[in-house]
């Protein structure tokens, strides 16, 4: 079997099956992979699809905030045999335990009914659940097996079957679990709307306002604000600003687009205002942030 070379001291394998912007299916796989992180490793991520990450060995603390805020934010510890859910468009940070390397695997997915399917699993009402290390083994085998397949269609079909298998087992596990109330469906639709708007980079700018979202949902702006406060803990305006800034960070790290172009794409027509807000939230200017990338 062909194996993807490990990175020195990192041991990362990552495979993409499908772009999350393709849409269409009720549930489909996007990515899977596994890695061994050094003890104490920290990072943050803003996935544009939902992910389930399973811990094989070691462990980590997951924070519901950007990496810069973890020093004054309470985190949730994830132990071996446990898995945690990373919602689409949610900024999370993690810090591996310092005692030993953190070995984990993940599978990313999306789909028009992914939220509904998750409602039938233990992840409904809990971000961390006991799944056993068998989930890690399933995802690792999926990643290694698909690496040996030459046909992209065959890889996608095989990954889809494994994803449905995972959901079947999680649903069976969750059938006996008490169900906690989920976030309001208007809030979820608004989050999905924001995620879709900023998911595909193009030459045209994204102009999305809270009023636009409320109008598309056929609810008042005031009601949407109240829902966000109750479900997310922040106003939709603050969430949208944070989301745009995280997208700016991603583009600054991963592209060579001029800063003014990124600002305009994200709906900041006043470039000075964009730079000011970026520095307020990130502590450095956009140009300085880009210069720090490795």
C-alpha positions as CSV (number, residue, x, y, z in Angstrom):
1,X,0.0,0.0,0.0
2,X,1.3,3.4,-0.9
3,X,1.9,5.6,2.1
4,X,2.1,9.4,2.3
5,X,5.5,10.3,3.8
6,X,5.4,11.5,7.4
7,X,6.6,15.0,8.2
8,X,9.6,15.1,10.5
9,X,8.4,15.3,14.2
10,X,4.8,15.8,13.0
11,X,3.6,12.7,11.3
12,X,0.6,14.2,9.5
13,X,-1.6,12.5,6.9
14,X,-4.4,14.5,5.4
15,X,-6.6,13.7,2.4
16,X,-9.4,15.7,0.8
17,X,-12.2,13.9,-1.0
18,X,-14.5,16.9,-2.0
19,X,-14.7,20.6,-1.7
20,X,-17.2,21.8,0.9
21,X,-18.6,24.3,-1.6
22,X,-19.8,21.6,-3.9
23,X,-23.0,21.1,-2.0
24,X,-25.8,18.9,-3.1
25,X,-25.8,15.7,-1.0
26,X,-27.4,15.2,2.4
27,X,-24.2,14.0,3.9
28,X,-20.8,13.7,2.2
29,X,-17.1,13.4,3.3
30,X,-14.7,16.2,2.7
31,X,-11.4,15.2,4.4
32,X,-9.9,12.7,6.7
33,X,-6.5,12.4,8.3
34,X,-4.4,11.6,11.4
35,X,-1.4,13.0,13.1
36,X,1.0,12.8,16.0
37,X,1.5,16.3,17.6
38,X,4.4,17.0,19.9
39,X,3.6,17.5,23.6
40,X,2.3,21.0,24.4
41,X,1.5,21.8,20.8
42,X,-1.1,24.5,20.3
43,X,-3.0,25.7,17.3
44,X,-6.3,27.2,16.2
45,X,-8.6,26.4,13.4
46,X,-11.7,27.7,11.6
47,X,-13.0,24.8,9.5
48,X,-15.6,25.5,6.7
49,X,-17.1,22.1,7.4
50,X,-18.0,20.1,10.5
51,X,-15.3,17.8,11.9
52,X,-15.1,15.0,14.4
53,X,-11.7,14.5,16.0
54,X,-10.9,11.3,17.9
55,X,-8.1,11.0,20.4
56,X,-6.0,7.8,20.4
57,X,-3.3,8.7,22.9
58,X,-2.2,11.7,25.0
59,X,-5.0,14.3,25.0
60,X,-5.7,17.9,24.6
61,X,-7.6,20.9,26.0
62,X,-10.1,22.4,23.5
63,X,-11.0,26.1,23.8
64,X,-14.1,27.7,22.3
65,X,-12.1,30.8,21.3
66,X,-9.1,32.0,19.2
67,X,-5.6,31.0,20.3
68,X,-4.9,34.5,21.6
69,X,-7.6,34.2,24.2
70,X,-7.0,30.8,25.7
71,X,-5.1,32.2,28.7
72,X,-8.3,33.6,30.1
73,X,-10.8,31.0,28.8
74,X,-11.9,27.8,30.4
75,X,-11.2,24.8,28.2
76,X,-12.5,21.2,28.0
77,X,-10.1,18.3,28.4
78,X,-10.4,15.5,25.9
79,X,-8.9,12.2,27.0
80,X,-7.9,9.0,25.0
81,X,-11.0,7.2,23.7
82,X,-13.0,10.5,23.5
83,X,-13.9,12.5,20.5
84,X,-14.9,16.1,20.1
85,X,-17.0,17.9,17.5
86,X,-15.9,21.1,15.7
87,X,-18.9,22.8,14.2
88,X,-18.7,24.4,10.8
89,X,-17.4,28.0,10.9
90,X,-16.6,27.8,14.7
91,X,-13.3,29.2,15.8
92,X,-11.6,26.7,18.2
93,X,-8.2,26.3,19.7
94,X,-6.5,23.3,21.2
95,X,-3.4,22.6,23.4
96,X,-1.9,19.1,23.6
97,X,-1.1,17.8,27.0
98,X,2.5,18.3,28.0
99,X,3.2,14.7,29.2
100,X,3.2,12.8,25.9
101,X,2.5,13.2,22.2
102,X,-1.1,13.7,21.1
103,X,-2.2,11.1,18.6
104,X,-5.5,11.9,16.9
105,X,-7.6,11.4,13.7
106,X,-10.4,13.4,12.2
107,X,-13.0,13.2,9.5
108,X,-14.6,16.3,8.0
109,X,-18.0,16.3,6.4
110,X,-20.9,18.5,5.3
111,X,-24.3,18.2,3.6
112,X,-27.8,19.6,3.7
113,X,-28.9,17.2,6.4
114,X,-25.6,16.9,8.4
115,X,-27.1,18.9,11.4
116,X,-30.2,16.7,11.5
117,X,-28.1,13.5,11.4
118,X,-25.8,14.8,14.2
119,X,-29.0,15.4,16.3
120,X,-29.3,11.6,16.5
121,X,-25.8,11.1,17.9
122,X,-24.2,11.7,21.3
123,X,-22.8,15.0,20.0
124,X,-26.3,16.4,20.2
125,X,-26.0,18.6,23.3
126,X,-22.3,17.7,24.0
127,X,-19.1,18.6,22.2
128,X,-17.1,15.8,23.8
129,X,-18.3,12.2,23.9
130,X,-16.8,8.8,24.6
131,X,-16.4,6.9,21.3
132,X,-13.5,4.6,22.1
133,X,-10.3,4.4,20.1
134,X,-12.0,2.3,17.5
135,X,-13.1,5.5,15.7
136,X,-9.5,6.5,15.4
137,X,-8.7,3.1,13.9
138,X,-11.6,3.4,11.4
139,X,-10.5,6.9,10.3
140,X,-6.8,6.0,10.0
141,X,-7.7,2.9,7.9
142,X,-9.9,5.1,5.7
143,X,-7.1,7.6,5.1
144,X,-4.5,5.0,4.4
145,X,-6.8,2.9,2.1
146,X,-7.9,5.9,0.0
147,X,-4.4,7.0,-0.4
148,X,-3.8,3.9,-2.5
149,X,-6.8,4.4,-4.8
150,X,-6.0,6.1,-8.1
151,X,-9.6,6.9,-9.0
152,X,-11.0,10.0,-7.3
153,X,-14.5,8.7,-7.7
154,X,-13.6,5.4,-6.0
155,X,-12.0,7.3,-3.2
156,X,-15.1,9.4,-2.7
157,X,-17.4,6.5,-2.8
158,X,-15.4,4.5,-0.3
159,X,-15.1,7.5,2.0
160,X,-18.8,8.1,1.8
161,X,-19.5,4.5,2.9
162,X,-17.2,4.8,5.9
163,X,-18.8,8.1,6.9
164,X,-22.2,6.6,6.8
165,X,-20.9,3.7,8.9
166,X,-19.5,6.1,11.5
167,X,-22.8,7.9,11.7
168,X,-24.7,4.6,12.0
169,X,-22.6,3.6,15.0
170,X,-22.8,7.1,16.5
171,X,-26.6,7.1,16.1
172,X,-26.8,3.7,17.7
173,X,-24.7,4.9,20.6
174,X,-26.8,8.1,20.9
175,X,-30.1,6.3,20.9
176,X,-29.9,5.7,24.6
177,X,-28.5,9.1,25.5
178,X,-30.7,11.9,26.8
179,X,-31.2,14.7,24.3
180,X,-30.3,18.2,25.2
181,X,-32.0,21.1,23.4
182,X,-30.2,22.2,20.2
183,X,-29.7,25.8,19.1
184,X,-32.6,27.4,17.4
185,X,-32.9,26.5,13.8
186,X,-32.8,30.2,12.7
187,X,-29.5,30.5,14.4
188,X,-28.1,27.5,12.7
189,X,-29.4,28.7,9.3
190,X,-27.7,32.1,9.9
191,X,-24.4,30.4,10.8
192,X,-24.6,28.2,7.6
193,X,-25.4,31.4,5.6
194,X,-22.3,33.2,6.9
195,X,-20.2,30.1,6.3
196,X,-21.4,29.7,2.7
197,X,-20.9,33.4,2.0
198,X,-17.2,33.4,2.9
199,X,-16.4,29.8,1.9
200,X,-15.4,30.3,-1.7
201,X,-12.9,32.9,-2.7
202,X,-13.5,34.8,-5.9
203,X,-12.8,38.1,-7.5
204,X,-16.1,39.6,-6.3
205,X,-16.5,41.0,-2.8
206,X,-18.8,39.5,-0.1
207,X,-21.4,42.0,1.1
208,X,-23.4,40.4,3.9
209,X,-25.2,42.3,6.6
210,X,-27.2,41.2,9.6
211,X,-30.2,42.8,8.0
212,X,-29.6,40.6,4.9
213,X,-29.5,37.5,7.0
214,X,-32.7,38.4,9.0
215,X,-34.5,39.3,5.8
216,X,-33.6,35.9,4.2
217,X,-34.8,34.1,7.3
218,X,-38.0,36.2,7.3
219,X,-37.4,37.3,10.9
220,X,-36.7,40.6,12.5
221,X,-33.1,41.8,13.1
222,X,-34.0,42.2,16.8
223,X,-35.2,38.6,17.1
224,X,-32.1,37.3,15.3
225,X,-29.9,39.3,17.8
226,X,-31.8,37.7,20.7
227,X,-31.3,34.2,19.3
228,X,-27.6,34.7,18.8
229,X,-27.2,36.1,22.4
230,X,-29.0,33.0,23.7
231,X,-27.3,30.4,21.5
232,X,-23.9,31.7,20.7
233,X,-23.2,34.1,23.5
234,X,-22.5,37.1,21.3
235,X,-24.4,39.4,18.9
236,X,-24.6,38.4,15.2
237,X,-22.6,41.5,14.4
238,X,-19.8,40.5,16.6
239,X,-19.9,36.9,15.3
240,X,-19.8,38.2,11.7
241,X,-16.9,40.5,12.5
242,X,-14.9,37.7,14.2
243,X,-15.7,35.4,11.3
244,X,-14.5,37.9,8.7
245,X,-11.3,38.6,10.6
246,X,-10.5,34.9,10.9
247,X,-11.1,34.6,7.1
248,X,-8.7,37.6,6.7
249,X,-6.1,35.7,8.8
250,X,-6.5,32.6,6.6
251,X,-6.1,34.6,3.4
252,X,-3.1,36.5,4.7
253,X,-1.4,33.3,5.7
254,X,-2.2,31.2,2.7
255,X,-2.4,33.6,-0.3
256,X,-0.4,36.5,-1.8
257,X,-3.4,38.7,-2.4
258,X,-2.8,42.4,-1.5
259,X,-4.1,43.5,1.8
260,X,-6.5,46.0,0.3
261,X,-7.9,43.3,-2.0
262,X,-8.6,41.0,1.0
263,X,-10.2,43.9,2.8
264,X,-12.5,44.7,-0.1
265,X,-13.4,41.0,-0.7
266,X,-14.5,40.7,2.9
267,X,-16.7,43.8,2.6
268,X,-14.4,46.4,4.1
269,X,-14.4,49.2,1.6
270,X,-12.6,51.5,4.0
271,X,-9.2,49.8,4.1
272,X,-8.0,52.0,7.0
273,X,-11.0,50.8,9.0
274,X,-10.2,47.2,8.2
275,X,-6.6,47.6,9.4
276,X,-7.8,49.3,12.6
277,X,-10.3,46.5,13.4
278,X,-7.7,43.8,12.5
279,X,-5.2,45.3,14.9
280,X,-7.8,45.7,17.7
281,X,-8.7,42.0,17.4
282,X,-5.3,40.5,16.5
283,X,-2.8,42.9,18.1
284,X,-0.9,43.5,14.9
285,X,-1.5,45.1,11.6
286,X,-2.5,42.9,8.6
287,X,0.9,43.5,7.0
288,X,2.7,42.6,10.2
289,X,0.5,39.5,10.6
290,X,1.4,38.3,7.1
291,X,5.1,38.9,7.7
292,X,5.0,36.5,10.6
293,X,3.8,33.5,8.5
294,X,6.3,30.7,8.1
